[in-house]
């Protein structure tokens, strides 16, 4: 990190302040509409392409979905039949 080191207390204050920001659905729609139709420069398109290389958009396997469900149920104390999550 370059510059002044932040104290733990200051980091907590920054974190707490950032968590207060919430956006309504109306706000999200306005931002979405404002961004639609904007043309991206070739340089920006290259950067986006480079950032997304190697990232998979494939869905998780049934085995992994079962693991996720089991872990989530353990955390939240739910008892759910594994048959509910078969696709």
GROMACS elastic network, one bead per residue, 0.5 to 0.9 nm:
[ bonds ]
;  ai    aj funct       b0    kb
    1     4     6  0.82796   500
    1     5     6  0.77579   500
    2     5     6  0.81717   500
    6     9     6  0.81569   500
    6    10     6  0.61458   500
    6    11     6  0.64365   500
    7    10     6  0.51828   500
    7    11     6  0.62987   500
    7    12     6  0.87358   500
    8    11     6  0.50328   500
    8    12     6  0.62331   500
    8    13     6  0.87124   500
    9    12     6  0.51302   500
    9    13     6  0.63362   500
    9    14     6  0.87741   500
   10    13     6  0.50671   500
   10    14     6  0.62530   500
   10    15     6  0.86044   500
   11    14     6  0.51520   500
   11    15     6  0.61465   500
   11    16     6  0.85948   500
   12    15     6  0.50442   500
   12    16     6  0.60406   500
   12    17     6  0.85385   500
   13    16     6  0.51077   500
   13    17     6  0.61132   500
   13    18     6  0.85989   500
   14    17     6  0.51846   500
   14    18     6  0.61917   500
   14    19     6  0.87388   500
   15    18     6  0.51999   500
   15    19     6  0.63168   500
   16    19     6  0.52977   500
   16    20     6  0.67980   500
   17    20     6  0.55009   500
   17    21     6  0.75668   500
   18    21     6  0.58963   500
   19    22     6  0.77019   500
   23    26     6  0.80863   500
   23    27     6  0.60296   500
   23    28     6  0.66257   500
   24    27     6  0.51385   500
   24    28     6  0.63104   500
   24    29     6  0.86819   500
   25    28     6  0.50041   500
   25    29     6  0.61496   500
   25    30     6  0.86633   500
   26    29     6  0.51335   500
   26    30     6  0.63148   500
   26    31     6  0.87776   500
   27    30     6  0.51645   500
   27    31     6  0.63196   500
   27    32     6  0.85797   500
   28    31     6  0.52204   500
   28    32     6  0.60669   500
   28    33     6  0.86270   500
   29    33     6  0.60870   500
   29    34     6  0.85086   500
   30    33     6  0.51997   500
   30    34     6  0.61370   500
   30    35     6  0.87248   500
   31    34     6  0.50428   500
   31    35     6  0.62711   500
   31    36     6  0.87550   500
   32    35     6  0.52872   500
   32    36     6  0.62918   500
   33    36     6  0.52841   500
   33    37     6  0.85538   500
   34    37     6  0.82416   500
   34    38     6  0.83719   500
   35    38     6  0.58628   500
   36    39     6  0.89016   500
   40    43     6  0.81469   500
   40    44     6  0.61518   500
   40    45     6  0.63892   500
   41    44     6  0.51696   500
   41    45     6  0.62566   500
   41    46     6  0.86729   500
   42    46     6  0.61771   500
   42    47     6  0.86794   500
   43    46     6  0.51487   500
   43    47     6  0.63671   500
   43    48     6  0.88048   500
   44    47     6  0.50575   500
   44    48     6  0.62435   500
   44    49     6  0.85633   500
   45    48     6  0.51221   500
   45    49     6  0.60834   500
   45    50     6  0.85602   500
   46    49     6  0.50387   500
   46    50     6  0.60844   500
   46    51     6  0.85428   500
   47    50     6  0.51045   500
   47    51     6  0.61031   500
   47    52     6  0.86966   500
   48    51     6  0.50860   500
   48    52     6  0.62726   500
   48    53     6  0.87557   500
   49    52     6  0.53228   500
   49    53     6  0.62926   500
   50    53     6  0.53875   500
   50    54     6  0.88913   500
   51    54     6  0.85327   500
   51    55     6  0.86099   500
   52    55     6  0.56718   500
   52    56     6  0.87230   500
   53    56     6  0.84627   500
   56    59     6  0.84567   500
   58    61     6  0.89611   500
   60    63     6  0.80544   500
   60    64     6  0.60694   500
   60    65     6  0.63033   500
   61    64     6  0.52588   500
   61    65     6  0.62176   500
   61    66     6  0.86473   500
   62    65     6  0.50153   500
   62    66     6  0.61469   500
   62    67     6  0.86753   500
   62    85     6  0.87231   500
   62    86     6  0.73759   500
   62    87     6  0.80754   500
   63    66     6  0.52095   500
   63    67     6  0.64185   500
   63    68     6  0.88263   500
   64    68     6  0.61635   500
   64    69     6  0.85467   500
   65    68     6  0.50794   500
   65    69     6  0.60973   500
   65    70     6  0.85377   500
   65    85     6  0.78711   500
   65    86     6  0.88412   500
   66    69     6  0.51266   500
   66    70     6  0.61039   500
   66    71     6  0.86076   500
   66    82     6  0.71881   500
   66    85     6  0.76117   500
   66    86     6  0.86960   500
   67    70     6  0.51397   500
   67    71     6  0.61621   500
   67    72     6  0.85510   500
   68    71     6  0.51861   500
   68    72     6  0.60646   500
   68    73     6  0.85236   500
   69    72     6  0.50823   500
   69    73     6  0.60290   500
   69    74     6  0.85332   500
   69    80     6  0.87467   500
   69    82     6  0.81009   500
   69    85     6  0.81606   500
   70    73     6  0.51476   500
   70    74     6  0.61928   500
   70    75     6  0.86916   500
   70    80     6  0.87954   500
   70    82     6  0.84722   500
   71    74     6  0.51261   500
   71    75     6  0.62796   500
   71    76     6  0.87394   500
   72    75     6  0.51040   500
   72    76     6  0.61572   500
   72    77     6  0.81357   500
   72    78     6  0.81236   500
   73    76     6  0.51856   500
   73    77     6  0.53378   500
   73    79     6  0.65074   500
   73    80     6  0.74431   500
   74    77     6  0.51336   500
   74    78     6  0.68060   500
   74    79     6  0.84194   500
   75    78     6  0.80508   500
   80    83     6  0.84441   500
   80    84     6  0.74546   500
   81    84     6  0.57952   500
   81    85     6  0.79973   500
   82    85     6  0.57762   500
   82    86     6  0.72950   500
   83    86     6  0.55392   500
   84    87     6  0.85197   500
